[in-house]
């Protein structure tokens, strides 16, 4: 176990196809403020939004955004209950469909509102216990990525980054029994949390004519650090990963660390034989001072950053 | 008649894979050999959910059941609900196993003395967290080297 280096989510970079359309969604409907350009490592058109938490959301324009709406990938934003009511009112007024799902993770039992941005990025609204009057999101609560190998991922996030597993799904009989409720249409679960498996051989106790299809929980886990959590969901398909040598990319999740934490993480990655870029020092006017760029074992872009 | 040669491996059904891994690895000293169904390629094939464990030279799988199994009464420590796995340890490590069980608050029955004329010395009986009956024993013949399975002198088993 290594020393904990990641404190909370500093910022996330989300891909969108139309920056102006996305600005209306995130700015006018969700209430992110301060749209500006000038994020230090963005090479394409982009917009930077701020939140009261000090965290940032960067929208990066690209022709074919990688949003993965049918997977467990999502971004969760935190707001007060009254804020969420106001946000939902605006979303409904704009014709945005709001989904309510049951949750596996106990901490999210009451936080089951989801919407999609115009490019299919799935967004969860999480009540933070407050009651704001502004009707805007206050920060980033958590984010989730998908991965083709959960063992590699857990080893990486726990042993390299020093995070702690907070919740696992798919390791208990109870998870499989509960998946039957979803199969029978009795529980509406968020995308990426359940799946249909086609068994490669007949299922004991079932007639071959009844088929080999079984409902299962889609395994995932959450790691916790400071006030943030990160979900890692098993991918149900293989997508082309970015080339191995590309270390700075999008979509990306950035974690805040202290200055020494960036150097310590670089040494850990080097010891593990993992590629990284940096730590890079940004210009004095940039919103972050230094960044270390790398990927998790399944190709998700990550960043450790230290603010000014 | 088919002539199978030996036991290759076995499977133990469990309700909680992580809990079972911890039990067999941290208390009994097994090591994780492989896990199945935490990779996309396993999910796409619809494979069963299990972890293969290695305990010295023995390979067995702890297999997650997709329905709940009947459990034996909580106080029953000796029996065979589905199967009972008996693991051997050298006599001088037998007390270490008992201490490990006690340290981890795993209730066990025994040690039970076996007849002196037989190959077994003493056994302890306990259950894993999913209610599977287990046994750990030491053998009086632990220093013997067997090169082949000897016929029992009855049935159709071949005699050497």
Boltz contact constraints between the chains, C-beta under 6 A:
constraints:
  - contact:
      token1: [A, 148]
      token2: [B, 40]
      max_distance: 6.0
  - contact:
      token1: [A, 149]
      token2: [B, 39]
      max_distance: 6.0
  - contact:
      token1: [A, 150]
      token2: [B, 38]
      max_distance: 6.0
  - contact:
      token1: [A, 151]
      token2: [B, 35]
      max_distance: 6.0
  - contact:
      token1: [A, 151]
      token2: [B, 38]
      max_distance: 6.0
  - contact:
      token1: [A, 171]
      token2: [B, 17]
      max_distance: 6.0
  - contact:
      token1: [A, 171]
      token2: [B, 18]
      max_distance: 6.0
  - contact:
      token1: [A, 172]
      token2: [B, 16]
      max_distance: 6.0
  - contact:
      token1: [A, 173]
      token2: [B, 15]
      max_distance: 6.0
  - contact:
      token1: [A, 173]
      token2: [B, 65]
      max_distance: 6.0
  - contact:
      token1: [A, 173]
      token2: [B, 68]
      max_distance: 6.0
  - contact:
      token1: [A, 176]
      token2: [B, 66]
      max_distance: 6.0
  - contact:
      token1: [A, 197]
      token2: [B, 46]
      max_distance: 6.0
  - contact:
      token1: [A, 198]
      token2: [B, 46]
      max_distance: 6.0
  - contact:
      token1: [A, 199]
      token2: [B, 46]
      max_distance: 6.0
  - contact:
      token1: [A, 200]
      token2: [B, 45]
      max_distance: 6.0
  - contact:
      token1: [A, 200]
      token2: [B, 46]
      max_distance: 6.0
  - contact:
      token1: [A, 219]
      token2: [B, 38]
      max_distance: 6.0
  - contact:
      token1: [A, 235]
      token2: [B, 40]
      max_distance: 6.0
